[in-house]
Amino acid sequence: MSVRVQVEDFDVGAELAKLHGVGMRGTGGLVTFSGIVRDIADNQTIKAMTLEHYPGMTLRELEKIEAEARARWPLTASLIIHRHGRLEPGDNIVLVITASAHRQAAFEAAEFLVDWLKTKAPFWKQEVTDGGHQWVAAKSTDAAAAARWRTPADLTPAAKTG
Amino acid sequence: MRLLYFAWLREKVGVADEQIPLPENVATVGGLLDWLKERGAGHAEALEDLSAIRVAVNQEYAGPEVPIADSDEVALFPPVTGG
């Protein structure tokens, strides 16, 4: 039940241990997804990446997405951490942890959280290659992945973001 | 009203944010986008393809039909690419 947006790195093991430490009552499984900066994109070597975001809205969107996951699955704990600023290949970008009594809810909720944050949270990646700087284009495959989780109630004008 | 621009929209417009009075005859997000296109060469280039633009009013996603007021914070940005 926690969302953080930060420049600083995070420690996946330490975050998991923290979740173990507080109120794991009823938890039978945790699913962890960590996203890192790829070193190659479209056959180009990535030297660095800058993640811009919309302070204020970012946190609100991530909190809404987390609340949606908790409404859909019986989670006993959840955590989203997203970094911004300058990152290099291999650096952590995003961490999602979900905990539930049984694995299926934890797996599904983790997948949902990543799919939705990729298409709703206001972050933009700019890659640095030998050819210069370029903004990463949104992928239709990400929009399709997020659309799998839509329910009729989501199809209001304000929810049509992707 | 306060306008915010992000990513390549910010680069094309040339500023990250600007304060403007709500233009006359503009009542919705769609009306504002049409008005902004006429604001200058940078704005025109940035807003050339409206299908590539997302809008948030007071930090909530908003479609072209959403009403806007002088006290609003309106952000314009490309489709998001986080995660």
gemmi code that builds the backbone of each chain (N, CA, C; Angstrom):
import gemmi

chains = {
    "A": [
        ("MET", (0.848, -1.199, 0.000), (0.000, 0.000, 0.000), (0.867, 1.226, 0.000)),
        ("SER", (1.746, 1.241, -0.963), (2.696, 2.340, -0.935), (3.161, 2.649, -2.349)),
        ("VAL", (3.294, 3.940, -2.641), (3.758, 4.391, -3.950), (4.859, 5.408, -3.724)),
        ("ARG", (5.967, 5.255, -4.438), (7.051, 6.234, -4.322), (7.573, 6.610, -5.710)),
        ("VAL", (7.834, 7.887, -5.913), (8.444, 8.377, -7.151), (9.725, 9.079, -6.728)),
        ("GLN", (10.856, 8.633, -7.234), (12.124, 9.121, -6.681), (13.251, 9.079, -7.706)),
        ("VAL", (14.277, 9.884, -7.462), (15.490, 9.853, -8.282), (16.391, 8.713, -7.810)),
        ("GLU", (16.419, 8.482, -6.509), (17.334, 7.521, -5.911), (17.040, 6.087, -6.366)),
        ("ASP", (18.085, 5.282, -6.358), (17.947, 3.856, -6.641), (17.157, 3.186, -5.517)),
        ("PHE", (16.683, 1.959, -5.787), (16.044, 1.175, -4.737), (16.697, -0.199, -4.689)),
        ("ASP", (16.547, -0.857, -3.556), (17.145, -2.174, -3.337), (16.003, -3.197, -3.300)),
        ("VAL", (15.919, -4.017, -4.349), (14.795, -4.950, -4.491), (14.701, -5.873, -3.273)),
        ("GLY", (15.842, -6.414, -2.862), (15.843, -7.338, -1.719), (15.387, -6.668, -0.436)),
        ("ALA", (15.866, -5.431, -0.250), (15.502, -4.711, 0.980), (14.014, -4.384, 0.992)),
        ("GLU", (13.462, -4.029, -0.170), (12.025, -3.708, -0.236), (11.183, -4.951, 0.044)),
        ("LEU", (11.615, -6.095, -0.494), (10.908, -7.356, -0.217), (10.971, -7.680, 1.271)),
        ("ALA", (12.151, -7.518, 1.850), (12.332, -7.823, 3.274), (11.445, -6.927, 4.131)),
        ("LYS", (11.311, -5.652, 3.708), (10.469, -4.711, 4.465), (9.011, -5.177, 4.444)),
        ("LEU", (8.561, -5.653, 3.277), (7.180, -6.132, 3.184), (6.981, -7.367, 4.055)),
        ("HIS", (8.024, -8.215, 4.123), (7.956, -9.380, 5.004), (7.821, -8.946, 6.451)),
        ("GLY", (8.494, -7.840, 6.761), (8.592, -7.401, 8.146), (7.304, -6.822, 8.700)),
        ("VAL", (6.467, -6.231, 7.815), (5.251, -5.589, 8.328), (4.001, -6.332, 7.902)),
        ("GLY", (3.283, -6.825, 8.855), (1.947, -7.373, 8.640), (1.790, -8.282, 7.440)),
        ("MET", (2.439, -9.404, 7.446), (2.268, -10.340, 6.349), (1.152, -11.329, 6.653)),
        ("ARG", (0.274, -10.910, 7.554), (-0.845, -11.753, 7.968), (-1.682, -12.162, 6.746)),
        ("GLY", (-1.828, -13.446, 6.559), (-2.666, -13.937, 5.473), (-1.952, -14.033, 4.128)),
        ("THR", (-0.682, -13.645, 4.076), (0.042, -13.673, 2.800), (0.636, -15.052, 2.536)),
        ("GLY", (0.407, -15.555, 1.322), (0.995, -16.840, 0.943), (2.001, -16.705, -0.184)),
        ("GLY", (2.012, -15.548, -0.838), (2.958, -15.374, -1.939), (3.155, -13.920, -2.291)),
        ("LEU", (4.371, -13.607, -2.740), (4.668, -12.258, -3.215), (5.196, -12.372, -4.637)),
        ("VAL", (4.774, -11.450, -5.495), (5.301, -11.378, -6.851), (6.051, -10.063, -6.983)),
        ("THR", (7.279, -10.158, -7.519), (8.120, -8.968, -7.690), (8.434, -8.769, -9.160)),
        ("PHE", (8.182, -7.575, -9.677), (8.631, -7.218, -11.022), (9.572, -6.035, -10.890)),
        ("SER", (10.764, -6.170, -11.464), (11.630, -5.001, -11.517), (11.995, -4.742, -12.964)),
        ("GLY", (11.847, -3.498, -13.378), (12.181, -3.091, -14.740), (13.509, -2.356, -14.720)),
        ("ILE", (14.386, -2.684, -15.679), (15.690, -2.020, -15.743), (15.901, -1.403, -17.127)),
        ("VAL", (16.880, -0.518, -17.220), (17.190, 0.138, -18.495), (17.885, -0.872, -19.409)),
        ("ARG", (17.290, -1.103, -20.611), (17.906, -1.992, -21.603), (19.108, -1.298, -22.222)),
        ("ASP", (20.092, -2.111, -22.652), (21.281, -1.510, -23.264), (21.140, -1.359, -24.776)),
        ("ILE", (20.095, -1.976, -25.329), (19.898, -1.932, -26.787), (18.448, -1.567, -27.074)),
        ("ALA", (18.217, -0.684, -28.029), (16.851, -0.408, -28.497), (16.913, -0.199, -29.999)),
        ("ASP", (16.126, -0.966, -30.746), (16.116, -0.892, -32.212), (17.541, -0.979, -32.773)),
        ("ASN", (18.311, -1.947, -32.266), (19.686, -2.187, -32.725), (20.649, -1.039, -32.448)),
        ("GLN", (20.236, -0.103, -31.598), (21.145, 0.987, -31.239), (21.574, 0.812, -29.789)),
        ("THR", (22.836, 1.103, -29.525), (23.334, 1.010, -28.159), (22.873, 2.226, -27.361)),
        ("ILE", (22.262, 1.951, -26.233), (21.780, 3.023, -25.370), (22.882, 3.401, -24.385)),
        ("LYS", (23.249, 4.664, -24.396), (24.296, 5.114, -23.467), (23.682, 5.565, -22.148)),
        ("ALA", (22.524, 6.166, -22.238), (21.829, 6.634, -21.028), (20.377, 6.920, -21.386)),
        ("MET", (19.599, 7.188, -20.364), (18.188, 7.487, -20.563), (17.776, 8.527, -19.524)),
        ("THR", (16.936, 9.472, -19.968), (16.398, 10.423, -19.004), (14.896, 10.222, -18.920)),
        ("LEU", (14.397, 10.090, -17.717), (12.967, 9.932, -17.488), (12.410, 11.226, -16.935)),
        ("GLU", (11.546, 11.858, -17.762), (10.859, 13.070, -17.326), (9.495, 12.657, -16.778)),
        ("HIS", (8.959, 13.414, -15.842), (7.606, 13.099, -15.373), (6.875, 14.377, -14.985)),
        ("TYR", (5.617, 14.221, -14.634), (4.735, 15.351, -14.294), (4.501, 15.269, -12.792)),
        ("PRO", (5.347, 15.942, -12.012), (5.231, 15.831, -10.553), (3.805, 16.174, -10.127)),
        ("GLY", (3.308, 15.510, -9.172), (1.931, 15.763, -8.750), (0.996, 14.775, -9.411)),
        ("MET", (0.901, 14.856, -10.731), (0.003, 13.928, -11.417), (0.542, 12.502, -11.372)),
        ("THR", (1.862, 12.365, -11.433), (2.456, 11.028, -11.417), (2.019, 10.242, -10.192)),
        ("LEU", (2.168, 10.876, -9.035), (1.826, 10.193, -7.792), (0.327, 9.868, -7.756)),
        ("ARG", (-0.479, 10.829, -8.160), (-1.941, 10.602, -8.180), (-2.316, 9.435, -9.072)),
        ("GLU", (-1.717, 9.378, -10.265), (-2.041, 8.293, -11.194), (-1.603, 6.939, -10.624)),
        ("LEU", (-0.390, 6.910, -10.072), (0.097, 5.638, -9.525), (-0.780, 5.190, -8.354)),
        ("GLU", (-1.217, 6.154, -7.531), (-2.088, 5.789, -6.398), (-3.439, 5.277, -6.885)),
        ("LYS", (-3.946, 5.877, -7.972), (-5.221, 5.408, -8.533), (-5.077, 3.982, -9.084)),
        ("ILE", (-3.959, 3.748, -9.756), (-3.728, 2.432, -10.352), (-3.602, 1.380, -9.246)),
        ("GLU", (-2.891, 1.755, -8.195), (-2.734, 0.816, -7.072), (-4.095, 0.541, -6.419)),
        ("ALA", (-4.902, 1.597, -6.233), (-6.226, 1.421, -5.623), (-7.099, 0.512, -6.493)),
        ("GLU", (-6.963, 0.671, -7.812), (-7.732, -0.175, -8.734), (-7.321, -1.648, -8.575)),
        ("ALA", (-6.029, -1.896, -8.452), (-5.545, -3.276, -8.261), (-6.093, -3.857, -6.969)),
        ("ARG", (-6.117, -3.039, -5.925), (-6.576, -3.535, -4.628), (-8.086, -3.770, -4.626)),
        ("ALA", (-8.802, -3.036, -5.504), (-10.241, -3.259, -5.615), (-10.536, -4.538, -6.398)),
        ("ARG", (-9.617, -4.900, -7.288), (-9.880, -6.054, -8.159), (-9.365, -7.368, -7.594)),
        ("TRP", (-8.281, -7.311, -6.803), (-7.678, -8.550, -6.275), (-7.510, -8.434, -4.766)),
        ("PRO", (-7.618, -9.552, -4.066), (-7.470, -9.525, -2.601), (-5.995, -9.460, -2.196)),
        ("LEU", (-5.406, -8.278, -2.285), (-3.985, -8.128, -1.971), (-3.803, -7.850, -0.479)),
        ("THR", (-2.756, -8.420, 0.081), (-2.431, -8.130, 1.479), (-1.372, -7.027, 1.571)),
        ("ALA", (-0.669, -6.787, 0.472), (0.307, -5.691, 0.421), (0.619, -5.378, -1.030)),
        ("SER", (1.040, -4.138, -1.273), (1.475, -3.774, -2.628), (2.449, -2.608, -2.529)),
        ("LEU", (3.317, -2.542, -3.515), (4.322, -1.483, -3.535), (4.643, -1.117, -4.987)),
        ("ILE", (4.685, 0.169, -5.274), (5.149, 0.648, -6.580), (6.231, 1.700, -6.321)),
        ("ILE", (7.394, 1.502, -6.921), (8.438, 2.543, -6.896), (8.812, 2.835, -8.342)),
        ("HIS", (8.821, 4.097, -8.732), (9.228, 4.476, -10.087), (10.276, 5.573, -9.989)),
        ("ARG", (11.372, 5.394, -10.706), (12.427, 6.416, -10.673), (12.271, 7.415, -11.814)),
        ("HIS", (12.871, 8.594, -11.648), (12.972, 9.545, -12.746), (14.369, 10.135, -12.719)),
        ("GLY", (14.678, 10.958, -13.754), (16.029, 11.511, -13.850), (16.880, 10.704, -14.813)),
        ("ARG", (18.206, 10.854, -14.698), (19.116, 10.193, -15.629), (19.472, 8.787, -15.155)),
        ("LEU", (19.331, 7.812, -16.056), (19.615, 6.415, -15.729), (20.516, 5.814, -16.804)),
        ("GLU", (21.266, 4.790, -16.434), (22.151, 4.132, -17.387), (21.755, 2.671, -17.544)),
        ("PRO", (22.211, 2.022, -18.646), (21.840, 0.612, -18.856), (22.106, -0.238, -17.615)),
        ("GLY", (21.133, -1.064, -17.281), (21.256, -1.921, -16.103), (20.676, -1.303, -14.846)),
        ("ASP", (20.451, 0.026, -14.873), (19.887, 0.684, -13.684), (18.424, 0.282, -13.489)),
        ("ASN", (18.001, 0.254, -12.248), (16.589, 0.024, -11.937), (15.747, 1.200, -12.406)),
        ("ILE", (14.559, 0.908, -12.983), (13.598, 1.972, -13.312), (12.372, 1.863, -12.420)),
        ("VAL", (11.813, 0.650, -12.361), (10.516, 0.503, -11.702), (10.484, -0.795, -10.894)),
        ("LEU", (9.785, -0.733, -9.769), (9.595, -1.931, -8.951), (8.118, -2.053, -8.594)),
        ("VAL", (7.584, -3.238, -8.822), (6.201, -3.535, -8.427), (6.222, -4.805, -7.603)),
        ("ILE", (5.656, -4.751, -6.416), (5.527, -5.960, -5.589), (4.063, -6.096, -5.178)),
        ("THR", (3.530, -7.299, -5.324), (2.172, -7.573, -4.864), (2.214, -8.791, -3.950)),
        ("ALA", (1.378, -8.794, -2.940), (1.304, -9.924, -2.007), (-0.152, -10.313, -1.846)),
        ("SER", (-0.374, -11.622, -1.783), (-1.739, -12.098, -1.603), (-1.712, -13.464, -0.932)),
        ("ALA", (-2.901, -13.957, -0.580), (-2.976, -15.272, 0.062), (-2.526, -16.361, -0.904)),
        ("HIS", (-2.879, -16.187, -2.177), (-2.558, -17.195, -3.182), (-1.897, -16.556, -4.388)),
        ("ARG", (-1.121, -17.363, -5.117), (-0.254, -16.791, -6.151), (-1.002, -16.134, -7.302)),
        ("GLN", (-2.177, -16.672, -7.669), (-2.818, -16.178, -8.880), (-3.144, -14.686, -8.778)),
        ("ALA", (-3.694, -14.279, -7.647), (-4.043, -12.858, -7.469), (-2.787, -11.996, -7.510)),
        ("ALA", (-1.717, -12.476, -6.888), (-0.478, -11.689, -6.851), (0.122, -11.548, -8.249)),
        ("PHE", (0.134, -12.656, -9.020), (0.657, -12.601, -10.396), (-0.181, -11.648, -11.245)),
        ("GLU", (-1.499, -11.836, -11.195), (-2.371, -11.022, -12.048), (-2.274, -9.549, -11.682)),
        ("ALA", (-2.291, -9.250, -10.398), (-2.258, -7.846, -9.961), (-0.939, -7.193, -10.368)),
        ("ALA", (0.154, -7.943, -10.285), (1.460, -7.376, -10.666), (1.473, -7.048, -12.157)),
        ("GLU", (0.931, -7.967, -12.949), (0.897, -7.744, -14.394), (0.010, -6.536, -14.729)),
        ("PHE", (-1.122, -6.478, -14.072), (-2.045, -5.348, -14.250), (-1.350, -4.024, -13.909)),
        ("LEU", (-0.676, -3.989, -12.772), (-0.035, -2.742, -12.332), (0.998, -2.266, -13.345)),
        ("VAL", (1.805, -3.190, -13.849), (2.834, -2.788, -14.820), (2.179, -2.341, -16.124)),
        ("ASP", (1.198, -3.108, -16.603), (0.521, -2.743, -17.854), (-0.139, -1.372, -17.758)),
        ("TRP", (-0.792, -1.110, -16.654), (-1.506, 0.162, -16.538), (-0.575, 1.330, -16.269)),
        ("LEU", (0.456, 1.118, -15.475), (1.337, 2.268, -15.218), (2.088, 2.672, -16.489)),
        ("LYS", (2.371, 1.683, -17.357), (3.078, 2.008, -18.605), (2.236, 2.873, -19.541)),
        ("THR", (0.924, 2.784, -19.428), (0.070, 3.539, -20.350), (-0.659, 4.705, -19.676)),
        ("LYS", (-0.545, 4.851, -18.365), (-1.275, 5.916, -17.670), (-0.390, 6.871, -16.865)),
        ("ALA", (0.664, 6.363, -16.245), (1.479, 7.249, -15.398), (2.305, 8.186, -16.282)),
        ("PRO", (2.251, 9.508, -16.013), (2.908, 10.473, -16.909), (4.429, 10.535, -16.769)),
        ("PHE", (5.065, 9.548, -17.396), (6.533, 9.505, -17.520), (6.864, 9.475, -19.009)),
        ("TRP", (8.010, 10.073, -19.371), (8.470, 10.026, -20.762), (9.952, 9.721, -20.768)),
        ("LYS", (10.319, 8.735, -21.619), (11.727, 8.329, -21.714), (12.393, 8.996, -22.902)),
        ("GLN", (13.581, 9.496, -22.650), (14.416, 10.000, -23.740), (15.722, 9.218, -23.713)),
        ("GLU", (16.051, 8.583, -24.838), (17.264, 7.774, -24.918), (18.420, 8.582, -25.490)),
        ("VAL", (19.614, 8.275, -24.991), (20.827, 8.886, -25.531), (21.617, 7.788, -26.234)),
        ("THR", (21.817, 7.961, -27.561), (22.623, 7.017, -28.339), (23.730, 7.801, -29.029)),
        ("ASP", (24.575, 7.088, -29.801), (25.624, 7.795, -30.561), (25.017, 8.804, -31.523)),
        ("GLY", (23.782, 8.523, -31.952), (23.111, 9.414, -32.901), (22.488, 10.639, -32.252)),
        ("GLY", (22.520, 10.721, -30.937), (21.938, 11.882, -30.246), (20.829, 11.464, -29.290)),
        ("HIS", (19.936, 12.435, -29.027), (18.827, 12.182, -28.107), (17.569, 11.851, -28.894)),
        ("GLN", (16.767, 10.931, -28.400), (15.476, 10.708, -29.037), (14.429, 10.310, -28.001)),
        ("TRP", (13.233, 10.868, -28.168), (12.124, 10.506, -27.290), (11.606, 9.137, -27.695)),
        ("VAL", (11.361, 8.294, -26.736), (10.826, 6.956, -27.011), (9.354, 7.100, -27.386)),
        ("ALA", (8.944, 6.423, -28.462), (7.536, 6.469, -28.884), (6.731, 5.425, -28.108)),
        ("ALA", (5.484, 5.773, -27.813), (4.603, 4.813, -27.135), (4.362, 3.636, -28.068)),
        ("LYS", (4.318, 2.430, -27.496), (4.154, 1.221, -28.313), (2.695, 0.765, -28.308)),
        ("SER", (2.221, 0.370, -29.483), (0.840, -0.119, -29.566), (0.690, -1.420, -28.786)),
        ("THR", (1.802, -2.190, -28.662), (1.722, -3.445, -27.898), (1.470, -3.160, -26.412)),
        ("ASP", (2.003, -2.036, -25.920), (1.744, -1.666, -24.522), (0.282, -1.261, -24.336)),
        ("ALA", (-0.250, -0.540, -25.327), (-1.655, -0.128, -25.252), (-2.555, -1.361, -25.277)),
        ("ALA", (-2.180, -2.336, -26.117), (-2.983, -3.557, -26.213), (-2.914, -4.346, -24.911)),
        ("ALA", (-1.717, -4.389, -24.307), (-1.557, -5.110, -23.038), (-2.419, -4.473, -21.949)),
        ("ALA", (-2.451, -3.143, -21.941), (-3.246, -2.447, -20.923), (-4.741, -2.633, -21.171)),
        ("ALA", (-5.117, -2.685, -22.454), (-6.543, -2.779, -22.800), (-7.157, -4.100, -22.333)),
        ("ARG", (-6.308, -5.131, -22.181), (-6.821, -6.436, -21.704), (-7.524, -6.315, -20.364)),
        ("TRP", (-7.097, -5.327, -19.568), (-7.599, -5.236, -18.189), (-8.775, -4.289, -18.058)),
        ("ARG", (-9.219, -3.724, -19.184), (-10.326, -2.777, -19.102), (-11.622, -3.477, -18.772)),
        ("THR", (-12.446, -2.804, -17.989), (-13.794, -3.275, -17.705), (-14.743, -2.235, -18.301)),
        ("PRO", (-16.033, -2.574, -18.463), (-16.952, -1.576, -19.028), (-16.911, -0.243, -18.290)),
        ("ALA", (-16.686, -0.274, -16.984), (-16.675, 0.966, -16.198), (-15.492, 1.865, -16.549)),
        ("ASP", (-14.435, 1.275, -17.130), (-13.254, 2.080, -17.479), (-13.462, 2.886, -18.744)),
        ("LEU", (-14.461, 2.530, -19.522), (-14.577, 3.114, -20.853), (-15.312, 4.447, -20.846)),
        ("THR", (-15.017, 5.241, -19.831), (-15.513, 6.614, -19.778), (-14.502, 7.483, -20.517)),
        ("PRO", (-14.880, 8.668, -20.972), (-13.939, 9.492, -21.736), (-12.607, 9.708, -21.023)),
        ("ALA", (-12.664, 9.961, -19.722), (-11.425, 10.280, -18.996), (-10.476, 9.087, -18.923)),
        ("ALA", (-11.007, 7.875, -19.087), (-10.158, 6.685, -18.969), (-9.541, 6.294, -20.307)),
        ("LYS", (-10.011, 6.906, -21.382), (-9.473, 6.557, -22.706), (-8.173, 7.312, -22.924)),
        ("THR", (-7.122, 6.778, -22.396), (-5.855, 7.502, -22.439), (-4.884, 6.906, -23.437)),
        ("GLY", (-5.047, 5.642, -23.721), (-4.024, 4.986, -24.524), (-4.339, 5.064, -25.994)),
    ],
    "B": [
        ("MET", (-4.948, 30.972, -16.760), (-4.760, 29.549, -16.556), (-3.288, 29.186, -16.729)),
        ("ARG", (-2.925, 28.059, -16.139), (-1.534, 27.627, -16.250), (-1.447, 26.475, -17.258)),
        ("LEU", (-0.551, 26.631, -18.229), (-0.335, 25.579, -19.221), (1.021, 24.935, -18.984)),
        ("LEU", (1.052, 23.613, -19.020), (2.303, 22.878, -18.847), (2.554, 22.005, -20.066)),
        ("TYR", (3.815, 21.897, -20.472), (4.184, 21.067, -21.619), (5.286, 20.099, -21.197)),
        ("PHE", (5.199, 18.869, -21.694), (6.205, 17.870, -21.325), (6.806, 17.187, -22.559)),
        ("ALA", (8.018, 16.644, -22.347), (8.741, 15.848, -23.351), (8.895, 16.638, -24.663)),
        ("TRP", (8.644, 15.987, -25.808), (8.924, 16.712, -27.065), (7.960, 17.869, -27.293)),
        ("LEU", (6.820, 17.863, -26.643), (5.917, 19.016, -26.755), (6.565, 20.257, -26.141)),
        ("ARG", (7.223, 20.053, -25.000), (7.927, 21.156, -24.332), (9.026, 21.699, -25.250)),
        ("GLU", (9.750, 20.778, -25.887), (10.842, 21.205, -26.762), (10.328, 21.991, -27.968)),
        ("LYS", (9.234, 21.525, -28.563), (8.710, 22.206, -29.754), (8.079, 23.555, -29.409)),
        ("VAL", (7.340, 23.589, -28.299), (6.710, 24.849, -27.894), (7.780, 25.848, -27.441)),
        ("GLY", (8.822, 25.322, -26.791), (9.934, 26.178, -26.376), (9.889, 26.621, -24.929)),
        ("VAL", (8.797, 26.304, -24.221), (8.713, 26.614, -22.786), (8.089, 25.429, -22.059)),
        ("ALA", (8.404, 25.306, -20.762), (7.837, 24.219, -19.959), (6.464, 24.596, -19.425)),
        ("ASP", (6.267, 25.889, -19.149), (4.940, 26.314, -18.703), (4.726, 27.777, -19.034)),
        ("GLU", (3.475, 28.151, -19.128), (3.114, 29.551, -19.389), (1.773, 29.840, -18.730)),
        ("GLN", (1.625, 31.106, -18.355), (0.401, 31.565, -17.693), (-0.349, 32.421, -18.707)),
        ("ILE", (-1.587, 32.069, -19.019), (-2.366, 32.881, -19.963), (-3.776, 33.067, -19.406)),
        ("PRO", (-4.420, 34.188, -19.752), (-5.835, 34.303, -19.377), (-6.646, 33.377, -20.279)),
        ("LEU", (-7.714, 32.801, -19.750), (-8.568, 31.925, -20.565), (-9.027, 32.709, -21.793)),
        ("PRO", (-8.680, 32.226, -23.001), (-9.039, 32.996, -24.201), (-10.561, 33.097, -24.363)),
        ("GLU", (-10.984, 34.204, -24.960), (-12.413, 34.388, -25.244), (-12.878, 33.283, -26.182)),
        ("ASN", (-14.080, 32.851, -26.026), (-14.687, 31.840, -26.897), (-14.063, 30.454, -26.747)),
        ("VAL", (-13.230, 30.246, -25.713), (-12.683, 28.911, -25.457), (-13.326, 28.369, -24.190)),
        ("ALA", (-14.007, 27.226, -24.317), (-14.733, 26.683, -23.165), (-14.350, 25.242, -22.853)),
        ("THR", (-13.656, 24.590, -23.800), (-13.327, 23.170, -23.612), (-11.870, 22.914, -23.977)),
        ("VAL", (-11.410, 21.710, -23.641), (-10.053, 21.283, -23.991), (-9.841, 21.368, -25.504)),
        ("GLY", (-10.817, 20.870, -26.268), (-10.689, 20.894, -27.730), (-10.568, 22.312, -28.261)),
        ("GLY", (-11.358, 23.222, -27.675), (-11.303, 24.620, -28.086), (-9.953, 25.240, -27.773)),
        ("LEU", (-9.402, 24.873, -26.621), (-8.088, 25.392, -26.228), (-7.003, 24.914, -27.190)),
        ("LEU", (-7.055, 23.624, -27.569), (-6.047, 23.087, -28.487), (-6.109, 23.823, -29.827)),
        ("ASP", (-7.320, 24.071, -30.331), (-7.462, 24.805, -31.599), (-6.901, 26.219, -31.472)),
        ("TRP", (-7.159, 26.845, -30.316), (-6.673, 28.204, -30.092), (-5.136, 28.220, -30.003)),
        ("LEU", (-4.566, 27.218, -29.305), (-3.106, 27.174, -29.112), (-2.356, 26.992, -30.435)),
        ("LYS", (-2.975, 26.276, -31.368), (-2.340, 26.054, -32.677), (-2.005, 27.370, -33.365)),
        ("GLU", (-2.798, 28.399, -33.051), (-2.607, 29.702, -33.710), (-1.658, 30.597, -32.922)),
        ("ARG", (-1.127, 30.090, -31.821), (-0.369, 30.941, -30.902), (1.034, 31.266, -31.408)),
        ("GLY", (1.578, 30.416, -32.280), (2.922, 30.669, -32.790), (3.406, 29.454, -33.560)),
        ("ALA", (4.577, 29.597, -34.174), (5.094, 28.518, -35.017), (5.395, 27.261, -34.193)),
        ("GLY", (5.975, 27.464, -33.001), (6.306, 26.322, -32.140), (5.065, 25.574, -31.716)),
        ("HIS", (4.064, 26.335, -31.277), (2.794, 25.704, -30.878), (2.165, 24.965, -32.050)),
        ("ALA", (2.193, 25.603, -33.230), (1.570, 24.994, -34.410), (2.239, 23.666, -34.739)),
        ("GLU", (3.586, 23.651, -34.651), (4.308, 22.414, -34.966), (4.021, 21.344, -33.912)),
        ("ALA", (4.032, 21.754, -32.644), (3.808, 20.799, -31.551), (2.415, 20.180, -31.620)),
        ("LEU", (1.437, 20.977, -32.067), (0.043, 20.523, -32.039), (-0.466, 20.090, -33.408)),
        ("GLU", (0.471, 19.875, -34.323), (0.092, 19.535, -35.698), (-0.780, 18.277, -35.738)),
        ("ASP", (-0.372, 17.254, -34.979), (-1.113, 15.989, -34.974), (-1.754, 15.800, -33.598)),
        ("LEU", (-3.016, 16.145, -33.488), (-3.675, 16.093, -32.173), (-3.845, 14.662, -31.666)),
        ("SER", (-3.745, 13.671, -32.561), (-3.858, 12.284, -32.090), (-2.629, 11.894, -31.259)),
        ("ALA", (-1.548, 12.692, -31.356), (-0.334, 12.405, -30.596), (-0.272, 13.200, -29.290)),
        ("ILE", (-1.373, 13.878, -28.957), (-1.388, 14.746, -27.776), (-2.337, 14.183, -26.719)),
        ("ARG", (-1.861, 14.150, -25.479), (-2.730, 13.821, -24.351), (-2.878, 15.086, -23.506)),
        ("VAL", (-4.039, 15.235, -22.877), (-4.291, 16.439, -22.080), (-4.751, 16.034, -20.683)),
        ("ALA", (-4.258, 16.752, -19.686), (-4.754, 16.576, -18.320), (-5.211, 17.937, -17.814)),
        ("VAL", (-6.390, 17.984, -17.220), (-6.905, 19.202, -16.596), (-6.869, 18.976, -15.090)),
        ("ASN", (-6.147, 19.839, -14.400), (-5.952, 19.696, -12.954), (-5.489, 18.273, -12.595)),
        ("GLN", (-4.552, 17.769, -13.415), (-3.868, 16.494, -13.182), (-4.754, 15.269, -13.354)),
        ("GLU", (-5.858, 15.443, -14.131), (-6.705, 14.304, -14.486), (-6.801, 14.270, -16.015)),
        ("TYR", (-6.662, 13.083, -16.616), (-6.810, 12.975, -18.066), (-8.144, 13.570, -18.503)),
        ("ALA", (-8.108, 14.296, -19.613), (-9.325, 14.966, -20.073), (-9.437, 14.871, -21.588)),
        ("GLY", (-10.626, 14.527, -22.061), (-10.899, 14.480, -23.498), (-11.248, 15.868, -24.010)),
        ("PRO", (-11.412, 16.020, -25.340), (-11.644, 17.339, -25.939), (-12.922, 18.025, -25.473)),
        ("GLU", (-13.866, 17.233, -24.946), (-15.168, 17.807, -24.564), (-15.162, 18.377, -23.143)),
        ("VAL", (-14.068, 18.144, -22.393), (-14.036, 18.557, -20.983), (-13.958, 20.080, -20.867)),
        ("PRO", (-14.837, 20.695, -20.046), (-14.809, 22.156, -19.895), (-13.579, 22.632, -19.123)),
        ("ILE", (-13.120, 23.834, -19.432), (-11.978, 24.397, -18.713), (-12.323, 25.794, -18.202)),
        ("ALA", (-11.623, 26.162, -17.120), (-11.854, 27.467, -16.497), (-10.519, 28.177, -16.321)),
        ("ASP", (-10.589, 29.475, -16.041), (-9.384, 30.292, -15.932), (-8.452, 29.822, -14.817)),
        ("SER", (-9.003, 29.174, -13.796), (-8.185, 28.749, -12.652), (-7.542, 27.377, -12.867)),
        ("ASP", (-7.758, 26.763, -14.026), (-7.289, 25.387, -14.244), (-5.800, 25.302, -14.565)),
        ("GLU", (-5.233, 24.139, -14.238), (-3.891, 23.773, -14.700), (-4.095, 22.760, -15.821)),
        ("VAL", (-3.661, 23.126, -17.027), (-3.863, 22.244, -18.183), (-2.491, 21.788, -18.688)),
        ("ALA", (-2.282, 20.467, -18.726), (-0.997, 19.923, -19.173), (-1.174, 19.227, -20.513)),
        ("LEU", (-0.222, 19.467, -21.412), (-0.222, 18.824, -22.729), (1.032, 17.966, -22.834)),
        ("PHE", (0.866, 16.724, -23.276), (2.037, 15.842, -23.369), (1.806, 14.704, -24.353)),
        ("PRO", (2.892, 14.056, -24.812), (2.738, 12.911, -25.704), (2.266, 11.691, -24.920)),
        ("PRO", (1.826, 10.638, -25.625), (1.500, 9.396, -24.933), (2.658, 8.973, -24.023)),
        ("VAL", (2.327, 8.455, -22.853), (3.345, 8.207, -21.832), (4.182, 6.966, -22.151)),
        ("THR", (5.430, 6.955, -21.668), (6.341, 5.852, -21.977), (7.152, 5.425, -20.755)),
        ("GLY", (6.508, 5.410, -19.590), (7.233, 4.985, -18.387), (7.257, 3.473, -18.254)),
        ("GLY", (7.623, 3.016, -17.062), (7.623, 1.583, -16.761), (8.912, 0.909, -17.163)),
    ],
}
model = gemmi.Model(1)
for chain_id, residues in chains.items():
    chain = gemmi.Chain(chain_id)
    for i, (resn, *xyz) in enumerate(residues, 1):
        res = gemmi.Residue()
        res.name, res.seqid = resn, gemmi.SeqId(i, " ")
        for name, pos in zip(("N", "CA", "C"), xyz):
            atom = gemmi.Atom()
            atom.name, atom.element = name, gemmi.Element(name[0])
            atom.pos, atom.b_iso = gemmi.Position(*pos), 0.0
            res.add_atom(atom)
        chain.add_residue(res)
    model.add_chain(chain)
structure = gemmi.Structure()
structure.add_model(model)
structure.setup_entities()
